[in-house]
Amino acid sequence: SDPAGCLFMRPGSWLRCAALLALACVGRLLAPADAARQHADMAQAAAGVWFRKGLRLHDNAALVRAAEDGGGVVPFFILDPAFDRSRIGANRFGFLLESLRDLDAQLRESYRSRLLVLRGSPENVLREVFEGKGPFKLRALYWERDSEPYARERDARVEALALSFKVPVQTFVGHTILDLDRTVAAPGFKPPISMSGIQSLVKAAGPIAKPLPVPKLPPLPIDGFPVPELAELYGDAARDVAGLFLGGEREALRRLAATCGDAEYVCSFEKPKTASTGRPGKPWEPSTTGLSPYLKFGCLSVRTMWHAIAKCIEGRKHSQPPQSLHGQLMFREMFYILGAAVRNFDKADGNAMCKPIPWGEDAVLLSAWEEGRTGYPFIDALMRQLRTTGWMHHLGRHAVACFLTRGDLWQNWTAGRDVFDKYLLDADWAVNNGNWLWLAGVAPFSAPYFRIYDPSPGGKSSLNAEQSGEFVKHFVPELKNMPAKFIYHPWKAPLAVQERAGCIVGKDYPAPIVEHAAARELNLNRFKAALEAARADTVAGGSAASASGPLPEKFGAGRKKDPGPMRTMFDFAQPAPAGGPPAKGRGKGRFAGKRPESEAVIDLTEPAGAGSPQQQRKQRRWGGAGASAGGGGAPLPERSMGA
């Protein structure tokens, strides 16, 4: 969803809320008491740069174009009340405000300019500006394109409004590598559902353009309209923000420099080899680069990241897509193309990328999952991590999505998608929908539906979950004294053990909300029946999505059958899934009986976690608190380490 969204009223101040809402409806949130003086300062119309995503100075085509006009430039952001607290979590909104504050600080420090933060419906706010009632006048309006459905409709209305006032509008590609509309409109276009498909589209578009430099901007003599504090918008909820990631362009570039400062890491990057349970000894710290929130808000240009990686791997042996860092950016691009090309991409019905599955609808099950009360400690710890920090490792996302949908609870993927959209810092409309389609097993690029994760992962699980219990104990403190032997299935602990741990299952911590083996078997039968019904409809001339065909490319070119258990980062073959066929070729050796799997959750990660010498070596660039940001850079702040 659009990062501009917020509810701008202080909770509880109902008279003030009503007044502000009324003002927003008529667009009167713009002019302060000293508007006349500010009008005099800005007597000459300026070029307006409307920031939405793209919260950066580097590689910003709209900003470059405005600076080329040769007159005044007004950078502004609009807090849109269409997005309120019920839809946007405090962690995510706090990240947005930090990013706006960083942008404002850079404009002030370098150019004596600033970012104006306006409030209200974008159409009403800009109507006032066009009518000459705002704090500045516009001779032209520029912005970076946004492909989300709400943004497309909003932007079309604003552009029509601007043209009615004879204010020219120009928009620019910047959030993606490709021009989405041009790509989709090209003759012979087919929606990409594989790595080779998106690679072909990117190759056909020609060389990826180098990022644009930061332009020189004129001063902006306007007061007021500051970036608000989170407490003003979220009240007491602001106190619970974890602040795990510092928002803003400068932090994004620092993280990118730290990543590319370790060429060995970049060259050897393979996404599945990361720990879902944080850093050893610091389970609250992500074991990844954490660049995805910065890409989502546009604090980091995708072209800047692409070329930084290309420079890092140039002349060296390196991993390849889909596992490589470039592969992850390609997956991101694929989902953006699908979001632009596929009608109803965010819906279960009328979506060519979604098989028809009769999901259940149980508010009790959904609430228990969202709040981390399922009785499965691994799932609950991950969901509580999401709610309290705004972050979850990509393998954790696999586990909780599978658990909610085809694995255990049989709930619609769109319900889980909405929860992720609210809490994830890197929630991105196209990527979030694409990943949930993928993980629910309903898309043509999904893994086979019968490959279900065990919500109580052992040491050989492809979920790469640590086995000491420190991750669970941090996020599920009810289990802080539970022995590691029972940490992922405390209901198996004898009553005496539960009593000594001070945690009686069913009293102090929930009993399992479903019995996994039984739920798994039931759901496999449900899914199989739904696919057979869809196949019958297709044969009879219906429009149901195809229920059969080759496996996705990540399983190997031309494969028709599932080749076996998922690859794990550990040195032993993974046991066959309960109730499934035994894996062939199992035995000793790092990859015996296993095949590589590259997942499409876009989360730019680094190898970390299991404590092996190889994994510890891969973590060396981060070090402890105060470690350098690579290449002799400044120390990273504690909360930015290792994300």
RAMOHU-V931335 format. One record per residue. N is the residue number from 0. RES is the residue in three letters. PHI is phi in whole degrees, -180 to 180 (NA if undefined). OMEGA is omega as a letter, one per 20 degrees, with the letter a starting at -180 (* if undefined). Layout:
n | res | phi | omega
N | RES | PHI | OMEGA
N | RES | PHI | OMEGA
This chain:
n | res | phi | omega
0 | SER | NA | a
1 | ASP | -65 | a
2 | PRO | -69 | a
3 | ALA | -76 | a
4 | GLY | -70 | r
5 | CYS | -167 | r
6 | LEU | -102 | a
7 | PHE | -95 | r
8 | MET | -98 | r
9 | ARG | -73 | a
10 | PRO | -58 | r
11 | GLY | 95 | a
12 | SER | -91 | a
13 | TRP | -68 | r
14 | LEU | -65 | r
15 | ARG | -65 | r
16 | CYS | -59 | a
17 | ALA | -62 | a
18 | ALA | -64 | a
19 | LEU | -66 | r
20 | LEU | -64 | r
21 | ALA | -62 | r
22 | LEU | -65 | a
23 | ALA | -61 | a
24 | CYS | -64 | r
25 | VAL | -105 | r
26 | GLY | 72 | a
27 | ARG | -98 | a
28 | LEU | -92 | a
29 | LEU | -94 | a
30 | ALA | -87 | r
31 | PRO | -82 | a
32 | ALA | -63 | a
33 | ASP | -97 | a
34 | ALA | -60 | a
35 | ALA | -61 | r
36 | ARG | -64 | a
37 | GLN | -71 | r
38 | HIS | -60 | r
39 | ALA | -64 | r
40 | ASP | -63 | a
41 | MET | -113 | a
42 | ALA | -61 | r
43 | GLN | -88 | a
44 | ALA | -62 | a
45 | ALA | -115 | r
46 | ALA | -88 | a
47 | GLY | -95 | r
48 | VAL | -114 | a
49 | TRP | -91 | r
50 | PHE | -81 | r
51 | ARG | -131 | q
52 | LYS | -90 | r
53 | GLY | 61 | a
54 | LEU | -83 | a
55 | ARG | -157 | r
56 | LEU | -95 | a
57 | HIS | -77 | r
58 | ASP | 49 | a
59 | ASN | -120 | a
60 | ALA | -64 | r
61 | ALA | -64 | a
62 | LEU | -68 | r
63 | VAL | -61 | a
64 | ARG | -64 | r
65 | ALA | -64 | r
66 | ALA | -66 | r
67 | GLU | -69 | a
68 | ASP | -64 | r
69 | GLY | 88 | r
70 | GLY | -120 | r
71 | GLY | -70 | r
72 | VAL | -130 | r
73 | VAL | -115 | r
74 | PRO | -80 | a
75 | PHE | -145 | r
76 | PHE | -134 | a
77 | ILE | -118 | r
78 | LEU | -79 | a
79 | ASP | -98 | a
80 | PRO | -69 | r
81 | ALA | -65 | r
82 | PHE | -114 | a
83 | ASP | -112 | a
84 | ARG | -62 | r
85 | SER | -70 | a
86 | ARG | -113 | a
87 | ILE | -124 | r
88 | GLY | -71 | a
89 | ALA | -65 | r
90 | ASN | -62 | a
91 | ARG | -67 | a
92 | PHE | -71 | r
93 | GLY | -63 | r
94 | PHE | -62 | r
95 | LEU | -58 | a
96 | LEU | -63 | r
97 | GLU | -63 | r
98 | SER | -67 | r
99 | LEU | -65 | a
100 | ARG | -65 | r
101 | ASP | -65 | r
102 | LEU | -63 | r
103 | ASP | -61 | a
104 | ALA | -63 | r
105 | GLN | -65 | r
106 | LEU | -63 | r
107 | ARG | -68 | a
108 | GLU | -69 | a
109 | SER | -96 | a
110 | TYR | -134 | a
111 | ARG | 56 | r
112 | SER | -103 | r
113 | ARG | -170 | r
114 | LEU | -103 | r
115 | LEU | -91 | r
116 | VAL | -108 | a
117 | LEU | -97 | a
118 | ARG | -134 | r
119 | GLY | 131 | r
120 | SER | -59 | a
121 | PRO | -54 | r
122 | GLU | -65 | a
123 | ASN | -69 | r
124 | VAL | -61 | a
125 | LEU | -73 | r
126 | ARG | -61 | r
127 | GLU | -61 | r
128 | VAL | -62 | a
129 | PHE | -64 | r
130 | GLU | -81 | r
131 | GLY | 83 | a
132 | LYS | -99 | a
133 | GLY | -92 | a
134 | PRO | -81 | r
135 | PHE | -154 | r
136 | LYS | -113 | a
137 | LEU | -116 | r
138 | ARG | -100 | r
139 | ALA | -163 | a
140 | LEU | -134 | a
141 | TYR | -127 | r
142 | TRP | -157 | r
143 | GLU | -85 | a
144 | ARG | -68 | r
145 | ASP | -129 | a
146 | SER | -92 | r
147 | GLU | -67 | a
148 | PRO | -55 | r
149 | TYR | -60 | a
150 | ALA | -65 | r
151 | ARG | -61 | a
152 | GLU | -66 | r
153 | ARG | -60 | a
154 | ASP | -67 | r
155 | ALA | -64 | r
156 | ARG | -67 | a
157 | VAL | -66 | r
158 | GLU | -64 | r
159 | ALA | -63 | r
160 | LEU | -63 | a
161 | ALA | -61 | a
162 | LEU | -65 | r
163 | SER | -66 | r
164 | PHE | -101 | r
165 | LYS | 60 | r
166 | VAL | -103 | a
167 | PRO | -68 | r
168 | VAL | -122 | r
169 | GLN | -135 | a
170 | THR | -119 | a
171 | PHE | -139 | r
172 | VAL | -78 | r
173 | GLY | -167 | a
174 | HIS | -84 | a
175 | THR | -132 | r
176 | ILE | -72 | a
177 | LEU | -92 | r
178 | ASP | -79 | a
179 | LEU | -60 | a
180 | ASP | -65 | r
181 | ARG | -66 | a
182 | THR | -64 | a
183 | VAL | -67 | a
184 | ALA | -82 | a
185 | ALA | -66 | r
186 | PRO | -58 | r
187 | GLY | 79 | a
188 | PHE | -62 | r
189 | LYS | -130 | r
190 | PRO | -58 | a
191 | PRO | -77 | r
192 | ILE | -128 | r
193 | SER | -151 | r
194 | MET | -63 | r
195 | SER | -64 | r
196 | GLY | -64 | a
197 | ILE | -73 | r
198 | GLN | -63 | r
199 | SER | -64 | r
200 | LEU | -66 | r
201 | VAL | -65 | r
202 | LYS | -63 | a
203 | ALA | -65 | a
204 | ALA | -79 | r
205 | GLY | 93 | a
206 | PRO | -57 | r
207 | ILE | -71 | a
208 | ALA | -62 | r
209 | LYS | -71 | a
210 | PRO | -64 | r
211 | LEU | -78 | r
212 | PRO | -74 | r
213 | VAL | -74 | a
214 | PRO | -79 | r
215 | LYS | -88 | a
216 | LEU | -117 | r
217 | PRO | -79 | r
218 | PRO | -63 | r
219 | LEU | -127 | a
220 | PRO | -88 | r
221 | ILE | -127 | r
222 | ASP | -100 | r
223 | GLY | 85 | r
224 | PHE | 56 | a
225 | PRO | -79 | r
226 | VAL | -70 | a
227 | PRO | -74 | r
228 | GLU | -83 | a
229 | LEU | -61 | a
230 | ALA | -61 | r
231 | GLU | -65 | a
232 | LEU | -95 | a
233 | TYR | -120 | r
234 | GLY | 58 | a
235 | ASP | -64 | a
236 | ALA | -62 | a
237 | ALA | -66 | a
238 | ARG | -71 | a
239 | ASP | -92 | a
240 | VAL | -69 | a
241 | ALA | -75 | a
242 | GLY | 63 | a
243 | LEU | -67 | r
244 | PHE | -116 | r
245 | LEU | -88 | a
246 | GLY | -75 | r
247 | GLY | 123 | a
248 | GLU | -64 | a
249 | ARG | -65 | r
250 | GLU | -67 | r
251 | ALA | -61 | a
252 | LEU | -69 | r
253 | ARG | -66 | r
254 | ARG | -66 | r
255 | LEU | -63 | r
256 | ALA | -63 | r
257 | ALA | -64 | r
258 | THR | -64 | a
259 | CYS | -77 | r
260 | GLY | -70 | r
261 | ASP | -117 | a
262 | ALA | -61 | a
263 | GLU | -63 | r
264 | TYR | -62 | a
265 | VAL | -62 | a
266 | CYS | -69 | a
267 | SER | -98 | a
268 | PHE | -58 | r
269 | GLU | -139 | a
270 | LYS | -59 | a
271 | PRO | -66 | a
272 | LYS | -93 | a
273 | THR | -136 | a
274 | ALA | -88 | a
275 | SER | -80 | a
276 | THR | -116 | r
277 | GLY | 78 | a
278 | ARG | -91 | r
279 | PRO | -56 | a
280 | GLY | 85 | r
281 | LYS | -139 | a
282 | PRO | -65 | r
283 | TRP | -80 | a
284 | GLU | -93 | r
285 | PRO | -61 | r
286 | SER | -93 | a
287 | THR | -132 | r
288 | THR | -70 | r
289 | GLY | 67 | a
290 | LEU | -83 | a
291 | SER | -61 | r
292 | PRO | -62 | a
293 | TYR | -75 | r
294 | LEU | -70 | a
295 | LYS | -60 | a
296 | PHE | -86 | r
297 | GLY | 74 | r
298 | CYS | -67 | r
299 | LEU | -122 | r
300 | SER | -73 | r
301 | VAL | -64 | r
302 | ARG | -69 | r
303 | THR | -62 | r
304 | MET | -67 | a
305 | TRP | -57 | a
306 | HIS | -73 | r
307 | ALA | -64 | r
308 | ILE | -67 | a
309 | ALA | -59 | r
310 | LYS | -66 | a
311 | CYS | -68 | a
312 | ILE | -94 | a
313 | GLU | -58 | r
314 | GLY | 77 | a
315 | ARG | -119 | r
316 | LYS | -70 | a
317 | HIS | -150 | r
318 | SER | -67 | a
319 | GLN | -120 | r
320 | PRO | -58 | j
321 | PRO | -87 | a
322 | GLN | -76 | a
323 | SER | -73 | r
324 | LEU | -63 | r
325 | HIS | -60 | r
326 | GLY | -61 | r
327 | GLN | -66 | r
328 | LEU | -68 | r
329 | MET | -66 | r
330 | PHE | -61 | r
331 | ARG | -57 | a
332 | GLU | -63 | r
333 | MET | -60 | a
334 | PHE | -68 | r
335 | TYR | -65 | r
336 | ILE | -64 | r
337 | LEU | -63 | r
338 | GLY | -62 | r
339 | ALA | -83 | a
340 | ALA | -98 | a
341 | VAL | -100 | r
342 | ARG | -64 | r
343 | ASN | 61 | a
344 | PHE | -60 | a
345 | ASP | -97 | a
346 | LYS | -127 | r
347 | ALA | -82 | a
348 | ASP | -105 | r
349 | GLY | 67 | a
350 | ASN | -116 | a
351 | ALA | -64 | r
352 | MET | -97 | a
353 | CYS | -134 | r
354 | LYS | -70 | a
355 | PRO | -78 | a
356 | ILE | -122 | a
357 | PRO | -81 | a
358 | TRP | -63 | r
359 | GLY | -80 | r
360 | GLU | -143 | a
361 | ASP | -130 | a
362 | ALA | -64 | r
363 | VAL | -67 | r
364 | LEU | -64 | a
365 | LEU | -63 | a
366 | SER | -64 | r
367 | ALA | -63 | r
368 | TRP | -65 | a
369 | GLU | -61 | a
370 | GLU | -91 | a
371 | GLY | 72 | a
372 | ARG | -131 | a
373 | THR | -86 | a
374 | GLY | 87 | r
375 | TYR | -108 | a
376 | PRO | -57 | r
377 | PHE | -63 | r
378 | ILE | -64 | a
379 | ASP | -66 | r
380 | ALA | -63 | r
381 | LEU | -64 | a
382 | MET | -69 | r
383 | ARG | -71 | r
384 | GLN | -60 | r
385 | LEU | -58 | a
386 | ARG | -69 | a
387 | THR | -91 | a
388 | THR | -120 | a
389 | GLY | 81 | a
390 | TRP | -135 | r
391 | MET | -158 | r
392 | HIS | -63 | a
393 | HIS | -63 | r
394 | LEU | -72 | r
395 | GLY | -64 | r
396 | ARG | -63 | r
397 | HIS | -59 | a
398 | ALA | -64 | a
399 | VAL | -73 | r
400 | ALA | -70 | r
401 | CYS | -62 | a
402 | PHE | -60 | a
403 | LEU | -70 | a
404 | THR | -101 | a
405 | ARG | -75 | a
406 | GLY | -79 | a
407 | ASP | -135 | a
408 | LEU | -93 | r
409 | TRP | 57 | r
410 | GLN | -105 | a
411 | ASN | -63 | r
412 | TRP | -60 | a
413 | THR | -67 | r
414 | ALA | -68 | r
415 | GLY | -66 | r
416 | ARG | -57 | a
417 | ASP | -67 | r
418 | VAL | -66 | r
419 | PHE | -60 | a
420 | ASP | -62 | a
421 | LYS | -76 | a
422 | TYR | -102 | a
423 | LEU | -69 | r
424 | LEU | -62 | a
425 | ASP | -99 | r
426 | ALA | -59 | a
427 | ASP | -135 | a
428 | TRP | -51 | a
429 | ALA | -68 | a
430 | VAL | -69 | a
431 | ASN | -63 | r
432 | ASN | -65 | r
433 | GLY | -62 | a
434 | ASN | -69 | r
435 | TRP | -69 | r
436 | LEU | -59 | r
437 | TRP | -60 | a
438 | LEU | -78 | r
439 | ALA | -76 | r
440 | GLY | 82 | a
441 | VAL | -102 | a
442 | ALA | -97 | r
443 | PRO | -67 | r
444 | PHE | -102 | r
445 | SER | -75 | r
446 | ALA | -68 | r
447 | PRO | -55 | a
448 | TYR | -62 | a
449 | PHE | -84 | r
450 | ARG | -89 | a
451 | ILE | -107 | r
452 | TYR | -75 | r
453 | ASP | -79 | a
454 | PRO | -74 | r
455 | SER | -120 | a
456 | PRO | -70 | r
457 | GLY | -91 | a
458 | GLY | -68 | a
459 | LYS | -103 | a
460 | SER | -69 | r
461 | SER | -69 | r
462 | LEU | -76 | r
463 | ASN | 52 | a
464 | ALA | -96 | r
465 | GLU | -65 | a
466 | GLN | -109 | r
467 | SER | -78 | a
468 | GLY | 96 | a
469 | GLU | -65 | r
470 | PHE | -65 | r
471 | VAL | -62 | a
472 | LYS | -65 | r
473 | HIS | -71 | a
474 | PHE | -94 | r
475 | VAL | -125 | a
476 | PRO | -64 | r
477 | GLU | -58 | a
478 | LEU | -103 | a
479 | LYS | -62 | a
480 | ASN | -107 | a
481 | MET | -74 | r
482 | PRO | -59 | a
483 | ALA | -56 | a
484 | LYS | -57 | a
485 | PHE | -113 | a
486 | ILE | -63 | a
487 | TYR | -94 | r
488 | HIS | -149 | a
489 | PRO | -65 | r
490 | TRP | -66 | r
491 | LYS | -84 | r
492 | ALA | -71 | r
493 | PRO | -57 | a
494 | LEU | -56 | a
495 | ALA | -63 | r
496 | VAL | -68 | r
497 | GLN | -62 | a
498 | GLU | -65 | r
499 | ARG | -64 | r
500 | ALA | -80 | a
501 | GLY | 68 | a
502 | CYS | -145 | r
503 | ILE | -90 | a
504 | VAL | -65 | a
505 | GLY | 97 | r
506 | LYS | -123 | a
507 | ASP | -90 | r
508 | TYR | -145 | a
509 | PRO | -63 | r
510 | ALA | -72 | a
511 | PRO | -53 | a
512 | ILE | -71 | r
513 | VAL | -142 | r
514 | GLU | -92 | a
515 | HIS | -57 | a
516 | ALA | -61 | a
517 | ALA | -69 | r
518 | ALA | -63 | r
519 | ARG | -59 | a
520 | GLU | -63 | r
521 | LEU | -61 | a
522 | ASN | -71 | r
523 | LEU | -60 | r
524 | ASN | -66 | r
525 | ARG | -62 | a
526 | PHE | -66 | r
527 | LYS | -60 | r
528 | ALA | -64 | r
529 | ALA | -65 | r
530 | LEU | -68 | r
531 | GLU | -65 | r
532 | ALA | -66 | r
533 | ALA | -65 | r
534 | ARG | -64 | r
535 | ALA | -64 | r
536 | ASP | -63 | a
537 | THR | -66 | r
538 | VAL | -62 | a
539 | ALA | -80 | r
540 | GLY | 98 | r
541 | GLY | -77 | a
542 | SER | -112 | a
543 | ALA | -63 | r
544 | ALA | -63 | a
545 | SER | -59 | a
546 | ALA | -103 | a
547 | SER | -144 | r
548 | GLY | 129 | a
549 | PRO | -63 | r
550 | LEU | -69 | r
551 | PRO | -56 | a
552 | GLU | -58 | a
553 | LYS | -63 | r
554 | PHE | -85 | a
555 | GLY | 118 | a
556 | ALA | -59 | r
557 | GLY | 77 | a
558 | ARG | -69 | r
559 | LYS | -110 | a
560 | LYS | -125 | r
561 | ASP | -64 | a
562 | PRO | -82 | r
563 | GLY | 132 | a
564 | PRO | -61 | r
565 | MET | -71 | r
566 | ARG | -69 | r
567 | THR | -121 | r
568 | MET | -78 | a
569 | PHE | -89 | a
570 | ASP | -92 | a
571 | PHE | -128 | r
572 | ALA | -65 | r
573 | GLN | -77 | r
574 | PRO | -66 | r
575 | ALA | -63 | r
576 | PRO | -63 | a
577 | ALA | -58 | r
578 | GLY | 82 | a
579 | GLY | -105 | a
580 | PRO | -70 | r
581 | PRO | -67 | r
582 | ALA | -75 | r
583 | LYS | -87 | r
584 | GLY | 75 | a
585 | ARG | -73 | a
586 | GLY | 166 | a
587 | LYS | -78 | r
588 | GLY | 111 | a
589 | ARG | -59 | a
590 | PHE | -119 | a
591 | ALA | -63 | r
592 | GLY | 69 | a
593 | LYS | -129 | r
594 | ARG | -135 | a
595 | PRO | -70 | r
596 | GLU | -134 | r
597 | SER | -114 | a
598 | GLU | -91 | a
599 | ALA | -102 | r
600 | VAL | -73 | a
601 | ILE | -84 | a
602 | ASP | -149 | a
603 | LEU | -78 | a
604 | THR | -117 | r
605 | GLU | -122 | r
606 | PRO | -61 | r
607 | ALA | -167 | q
608 | GLY | 115 | a
609 | ALA | -75 | r
610 | GLY | 91 | r
611 | SER | -70 | r
612 | PRO | -56 | r
613 | GLN | -63 | a
614 | GLN | -70 | r
615 | GLN | -64 | r
616 | ARG | -63 | a
617 | LYS | -69 | a
618 | GLN | -90 | a
619 | ARG | -61 | a
620 | ARG | -68 | a
621 | TRP | -91 | a
622 | GLY | 61 | r
623 | GLY | -99 | r
624 | ALA | -58 | r
625 | GLY | 88 | r
626 | ALA | -65 | a
627 | SER | -75 | a
628 | ALA | -83 | r
629 | GLY | 84 | r
630 | GLY | 63 | r
631 | GLY | 79 | a
632 | GLY | -72 | a
633 | ALA | -70 | r
634 | PRO | -60 | r
635 | LEU | -80 | r
636 | PRO | -64 | a
637 | GLU | -54 | a
638 | ARG | -75 | a
639 | SER | -96 | a
640 | MET | -72 | r
641 | GLY | 71 | a
642 | ALA | -79 | *
